[in-house]
Amino acid sequence: MSAHPWVRPYVLTGGRTRGRSQLLVHTLVYGRRYDGGFAARLLPEARALYDRVHTVSESVAELSAHCGISLGVTRVLLSDLAAGDRISIGPETTSPYDPQLLERVIDGLRELA
């Protein structure tokens, strides 16, 4: 459900590039209580995120990909939904990946190149 190609992302976010909280791509998002009346009043992109979060808990990146919405727009819309107490955002944590392991992988890839 991607936006019409003529609709710029800043239109969907009201010109904002960041939500109230800066969501990381691996942050999990959960549904709270579903409100069909509220969902009906949302823009299609926000509704796609709202509906999906009430079906399955996913990361910000997964929601963006599944709903066909850019990551930046997804972050802003999810922040808005969380600020309105419509969804829950998992705790902001550091990356779950071991930085030393990532460095070793990068070094190995450089050796292959």
N, C-alpha and C positions, 0 to 999 in steps of 0.2 A: 504494500500500500504506500507507494512513494508519492510525494507531492507532484502536482502537475509541473512539468519542466519550466514553466514561466513563473512559478511561484518561488521567489527567492527565500532562502532560509531565514533571513532577518524578518520577513513578513510573519513567518510562523512563530518566531520567538519575540516579536515586538521590538526587534532591533537589539536584543540582548545577545551577547556571545557567551555569557556564563550564567549558570543558575545561582541560586542562593548559596549552594555548596558546590564545590568542584568535585564532581563524581569521577572516580577512577574507572577505567574500562572493566576491571574485574569486580567492582562493587556489586553485591547481590541486591536485587530489588524484589520485594514481596508485596502481594496484595493484602489489603485490609478488608474492610467490609465493602462489598460491591453495591453501587448505587446506579441503577439503570437510568434514572432520570438525569442524574449528573452526567453520565456517559453520553446521553443523547445530545447534550448541549456542548460537548467538546468538538474542537476541530477534528477532522478525520485522523490526522497524525497522532494527536494526543489520545484520541479514543482507541486507536490501534494499540498504543502502549498500555493504556489503562486496562483494556480488555485482556491483553496477553498476560500482563502481570497477575491478573486474577485467575488465570488458567495455570500458570507455571511460574515458579520463581527462577529468574535468570539474571545473568550479569548485564550491566549496561551495554556492553559490546554485543552480546547475544540478542538483546531486545532491539538494538539498532539494526542488526543484520536481518532478523526475522521480520521486522516491520518495514524494512526498506527505507529507513529514515537516517539521515546523516548523523554521525556520532555527536557532533556539536549540538544539533537541534534536539536529539534524544536527551542529552544531558540537561538542557534547559527545561524541556517539557517534564522530565522526571522530577527535577528539582521543584517545579511549580506544583506538581501533583503531591509531592511529599510535604511541601509547605502548607498545603490545604488539608493535610492529614488524610489524604486519599490512598496513599501507598506508604510502605515502610522501606527505608533504605538501610541496608546492612551496615555494620560498623566500618568506618574508614580505617583501613589497615594498610600497612606497607605491602608491597608486592609479595605474593606468596612464593615467589621464585627466589632461590638462593643466588645472590649476586655473584658469588665465586663460581658456581656452576655455569652461570650464563657467560662469564668471562672465559671459562675454559672452552665452552662451545664456540664462542666467537673466535678464539685463538685457533681452534681446530678448523673452522671454516676458512680462516685466512690462510692456513697452511695448504688447504686443498685448492685455493684459488691461484 
